[in-house]
Amino acid sequence: MKKTIGYSKTGKVHIGDNVFVGWGSIILPNTIIGNRVVVGAGTVVAKNIPDNSVVVGNPCHIICTYDEYVEKTRGLMERFPVIDLLPDEIIKDENSKQKPEDEQKNAEAKLQKVHDKYIAKIEELLAEKDKEIMTV
């Protein structure tokens, strides 16, 4: 822009305490973001934001208070907890909780499933052979 019109606009930006600015947000010059504010990803901040707000959009607008957002997020976390382990760690964690008797039962159950599939396949093949014999 500076090359086109010969100058650029600069200004101070003040960001308060306990503020989260989402990825890709743009904060224009001469704006003040209050304390306890969440700026959603991709939001364009072109005006001052009051304390205790959650803002989104282009241009930004307030969708709720910070306290409402925190309560809603806590409720969601209780209903749908975040698992912060890698898949290998989850498997190891689950395996460490199992007792030897449980491991034996799990192995037997897996073996029974394989056996049942094998028997079902044999019965299916025999039924096809019976149809071939009857049609000849």
C-alpha positions as CSV (number, residue, x, y, z in Angstrom):
1,M,0.0,0.0,0.0
2,K,2.9,2.4,0.8
3,K,4.2,2.1,-2.7
4,T,0.8,2.9,-4.3
5,I,-0.2,5.9,-2.3
6,G,3.1,7.0,-0.9
7,Y,2.4,6.5,2.8
8,S,1.2,3.8,5.3
9,K,-1.0,4.1,8.3
10,T,0.6,3.2,11.7
11,G,-0.8,3.3,15.2
12,K,-0.6,1.7,18.6
13,V,-2.4,-1.4,19.5
14,H,-3.1,-2.1,23.2
15,I,-3.9,-5.6,24.2
16,G,-5.1,-6.2,27.8
17,D,-4.5,-9.1,30.2
18,N,-5.9,-12.6,29.7
19,V,-6.5,-12.1,26.0
20,F,-6.6,-14.9,23.4
21,V,-6.1,-13.9,19.7
22,G,-7.1,-16.7,17.3
23,W,-5.0,-17.7,14.3
24,G,-5.2,-15.4,11.2
25,S,-6.8,-12.5,13.1
26,I,-6.0,-9.0,11.9
27,I,-5.8,-6.2,14.4
28,L,-5.8,-2.8,12.8
29,P,-3.9,0.2,14.1
30,N,-5.2,2.5,16.9
31,T,-7.4,-0.2,18.6
32,I,-7.7,-1.3,22.2
33,I,-8.5,-4.8,23.2
34,G,-9.7,-5.0,26.8
35,N,-9.0,-7.5,29.5
36,R,-10.4,-11.1,29.4
37,V,-11.2,-11.1,25.7
38,V,-11.3,-13.9,23.1
39,V,-10.8,-12.9,19.5
40,G,-11.9,-15.7,17.2
41,A,-9.7,-17.1,14.4
42,G,-9.8,-14.9,11.3
43,T,-11.4,-12.0,13.0
44,V,-10.7,-8.4,11.8
45,V,-10.5,-6.0,14.7
46,A,-11.2,-2.5,13.5
47,K,-12.6,-0.9,16.6
48,N,-12.1,-1.1,20.4
49,I,-13.2,-4.2,22.2
50,P,-14.6,-3.8,25.7
51,D,-13.5,-6.0,28.7
52,N,-15.0,-9.4,29.2
53,S,-16.0,-10.0,25.5
54,V,-15.8,-12.7,22.9
55,V,-15.6,-11.3,19.3
56,V,-15.7,-12.9,15.9
57,G,-16.2,-11.9,12.3
58,N,-15.2,-9.2,9.7
59,P,-15.7,-6.6,11.0
60,C,-15.7,-8.1,14.5
61,H,-18.8,-8.2,16.7
62,I,-19.5,-9.4,20.2
63,I,-21.2,-12.8,20.4
64,C,-21.1,-13.3,24.2
65,T,-19.3,-12.4,27.4
66,Y,-16.1,-14.1,28.4
67,D,-17.8,-15.7,31.4
68,E,-20.6,-17.2,29.2
69,Y,-18.0,-18.5,26.9
70,V,-16.0,-20.1,29.7
71,E,-19.1,-21.8,31.2
72,K,-20.2,-23.1,27.8
73,T,-16.8,-24.5,27.1
74,R,-16.6,-26.2,30.5
75,G,-19.9,-27.8,29.9
76,L,-18.8,-29.1,26.5
77,M,-15.5,-30.4,28.1
78,E,-17.5,-32.4,30.7
79,R,-19.7,-33.9,28.0
80,F,-16.9,-34.5,25.4
81,P,-13.6,-34.7,27.2
82,V,-10.4,-34.1,25.3
83,I,-7.9,-37.0,25.2
84,D,-4.4,-35.6,25.3
85,L,-2.6,-38.9,24.7
86,L,-1.3,-40.3,21.4
87,P,-2.9,-43.5,20.2
88,D,0.1,-45.6,21.3
89,E,-0.1,-44.1,24.8
90,I,-3.9,-44.8,24.9
91,I,-3.3,-48.5,24.0
92,K,-0.5,-48.8,26.6
93,D,-2.7,-47.1,29.2
94,E,-5.7,-49.4,28.5
95,N,-3.4,-52.5,28.5
96,S,-1.9,-51.5,31.8
97,K,-5.4,-51.4,33.4
98,Q,-6.2,-55.0,32.3
99,K,-5.8,-57.9,34.6
100,P,-4.4,-61.2,33.4
101,E,-7.9,-62.7,33.5
102,D,-9.2,-60.0,31.3
103,E,-6.4,-60.5,28.8
104,Q,-7.3,-64.2,28.7
105,K,-11.0,-63.5,28.2
106,N,-10.1,-61.0,25.4
107,A,-7.9,-63.5,23.6
108,E,-10.6,-66.1,23.9
109,A,-13.2,-63.7,22.5
110,K,-11.0,-62.8,19.6
111,L,-10.4,-66.5,18.9
112,Q,-14.1,-67.2,19.0
113,K,-14.9,-64.4,16.5
114,V,-12.3,-65.8,14.1
115,H,-13.7,-69.3,14.6
116,D,-17.3,-68.1,13.9
117,K,-16.3,-66.3,10.7
118,Y,-14.4,-69.4,9.5
119,I,-17.5,-71.7,10.2
120,A,-19.8,-69.2,8.5
121,K,-17.6,-69.2,5.4
122,I,-17.4,-73.0,5.2
123,E,-21.2,-73.2,5.5
124,E,-21.6,-70.6,2.8
125,L,-19.3,-72.6,0.5
126,L,-21.1,-75.9,1.2
127,A,-24.4,-74.2,0.4
128,E,-23.1,-73.0,-2.9
129,K,-21.8,-76.6,-3.7
130,D,-25.3,-78.0,-2.8
131,K,-26.9,-75.6,-5.3
132,E,-24.4,-76.6,-8.0
133,I,-25.1,-80.3,-7.4
134,M,-28.9,-79.8,-7.5
135,T,-28.8,-77.8,-10.8
136,V,-26.7,-80.5,-12.6
